[in-house]
Amino acid sequence: MSVGLLIISHNDVGRAMLNATVAMLGVNPLRVALMSVTTEDEPDELRQQARELVREVDRGEGVLVLTDLYGSTPSNIANCEYAEHQVNVVAGLNMPMLLRILNYPKLGLEELTEKAVSGGTDGVMRCPGKAP
């Protein structure tokens, strides 16, 4: 078994990042669900949809939920109550985070959550300027 992954993001940001990451790796080793949030969506319906998606991807090892922006509607939806499921939520979705997660599919929920945070953090850096 492995941890399930749910990505909740504005519009199709999560889908685009996942597709690009899987294209780079050539494989998606985790059970993944995607949820796109728009300004027209009803928050209560989104929370119910998120609960259903957690149920779908949880195979007994828990679910890591990623969201794009802390404090936004996708983040608030990600932080709803998931009765009977072990769920960790990480905000700040980026491709280095996804690469790290998909490279360690056999880790447990806590370890995979730490890989997500470290991958996302370590993947953000200032690039050196051009040489004169």
Buried (B, 14 or more C-beta within 10 A) or exposed (E): EBBBBBBBBBEEBBBEBBEEBBEEEEEBBBBBBBBBBEEEBEEEEBBEBBBEBBBEBBEEBBBBBBBBBBEBBBBBBBBBEBEEBBBBBBBBBBBBBBBBBBEBBEBEBEEBBBBBBEBBBEBEEEEEEEEE
